[in-house]
């Protein structure tokens, strides 16, 4: 079920997306509402899993994750969930999508170098239950965000 967010909810979320370390006191001041209102709204947003976590966004290349790969997978009929869950457990994999089209699933992963890509491909992405894979290496990242999407009135 979709939760309706009002303008204050959207403003709180947007400020947190810009700076997840902002204090409740600063949020209250910047949004011109009572501190108690901010505390109550944050508690509700967290309890309803609209805000799932507060996190740090790193530059992957600066911490050793030099390459991004996008892999299309054809998965043996009846084994989709099992295979996707297994792939999702690998520390290099950060997105697993169940999709329509020629492939059953798309995986986005970060690897340290070509040896790490070789290991991921041969050890994880061609494992039991995967009929075919097509790997793309990302050459340049034009935009990559952690779903810091602007809110619309349709939220």
ABEGO torsion letter per residue (X at the ends): XBBBBBAAAAAAAAAAAABAABBAAAAAAAAGBBAAAAAAAAAAAAAAGABABBBBBBBAAAAGBABBBBBBBBBBBGAAAAAAAAAAABAABABBBBBBEABABBBBBBBABAAAAAAAAAAAAABBGBABBBBBBBABBABBBBGBBBBBAAX
